[in-house]
């Protein structure tokens, strides 16, 4: 774990985040600068700077969990007509936090999402409060739970 990595601090619960999922070495939480409400970041709990350094077992699981999170976003009360997955691997690819993270972004017709000129994602016009992020996280967790219990 890196003491200078904000995602490691979130993983260790030393930095606040609106957690949606934690299991099997992976952690998903709400983006503090979402493209759309429900924008999630999915990370390995262990500090992993790049895709090439990700354990093979987690490499497969990260896509499976992204699939589950995308399905939960679609089932949730949030506006979600489609999903984008985005992973920037390295500084030249616009990776801002040096800890592997997969964006799971809910999309809908007419939203303002776009890749910016440097390859990163353009964020929402305003930063939501922790209370808003916690409420959104709860909506996604509820949708995950619904599927886990065979309802829906």
N, C-alpha and C positions, 0 to 999 in steps of 0.2 A: 504494500500500500504506500502511496506517495502522499506525504504531508502537504505538498503544494498543489495537489490535484483536487479541484472542487468536487469532482464526481466521486473520488475516493472518500472525501469528507462526508458526502451525502450517504455513500454506502455504509460508512462507519457511524452514521447518525450524529455526526458532529456539526453538520450543516443541515438546515431545514430544507425539506422538499415535500411535495405532495405525492406520496408513494401510491402506486396502483398495483404493483406486482413485485414479489420477491420470492424466488424459488429456484433451486437447482443452479445457483451461481449467477443468476441474472436478476437485474433490478430494473423496473420501469417506473418512471415518475413524470409528472407534468413538466413541460418546458416552461421556464420562467418568462420566455419571450416567444409565445406561440404564434404560429402562422394563422391558425384557427383554433377556437376552443376545442380542447381534447388532444392537442399536439403533445405526443409522448416522446420521451427519450428512453431507449432500452440499452442498458450497459451491462458488461460483465462486472460482477462485484469486485473482482481482483483487478488491480491496475493493469491495463492492457493498452498500450499506446496506439497500436495499429492492428489492422485486420490480419496481417502476416504473423503477428504474435499471439493471436487468439487460439486457444486450445481447440483442436478439431471437434471434440465433443460439444463445446459451446458454440462453435461456428454453425453446426447444424441446428442446435436448440434455439439459437437466436432468431432464425427464420421461422421456426415453428411457433415460438412465443409471439413474434411479430404478427403472424397469421391469427393467433388467438386474440391478441389485442385489437387488431383490425376488425375482427368479427364482433368483439365487444363494443367497439366504437359504433359500429353499424346498428347494433341492438339497443344501444343506450339512447337516452333522451336528447343527446347532442345532435346537431345537424351534421350528417355524414352520408354523402352519396357515393363516395369513393375513398380510396386510401392511396397515399404516396408513401413509399419507403425511400429514405435518403441517407446515405452514409458517405461522409467525406473522410478519406483515408490519407492523412498527411497535410501538412501546412499548405503546400502548393495546390491542394484540392479544397482549400478553405476550411480545414478542420481547425476550429478555434480552441477547443479544449483537448489537450493531448491524452485523451482517454477514449478508446473506441466507443462510439455511440451511434445507434441507429434511430433516426427520426421516424416515427409513425405518425403521419399527418392526415387527419380527416379532411376530406375535400368536398366541395359542393359547387354546383354551377354558379358562376358569378363571384366566387371568392377572390381574394386578392393575391393568392399564392403565386410566386414566381421565383425562379432561380435568379440570383443577382449576377451582375457582370463577373464577379469573382468566383462564382460557382456555389456560393452559400445560399441559404434560404432567406427570403425577405420575411421579416416578422410582422406580427399584428401591430396595428397602429398604436396600441397602448399596452402597457404592462399590467396584467391582472394582479389583484391583491392575493395574498396567501389564502385568504378566506375563499375567494373565487376559485383558485386553483384546487383547494381542498374539496370544494363542492363538485367540481368537475371530476376530480379523482374518484370521489365517492360514486358518481354516476357510472364511471367506467368499471370500478370494482363491482358494483351491483350487477352490471351486465355480464362481467366475467363470472360472477357467482351464479347467476341464473343459468348459464350454459354448463357450469361445473356440476350443478345439481340436476341437470337433465330437463330443465324447463326452458322452452323456447327454442 
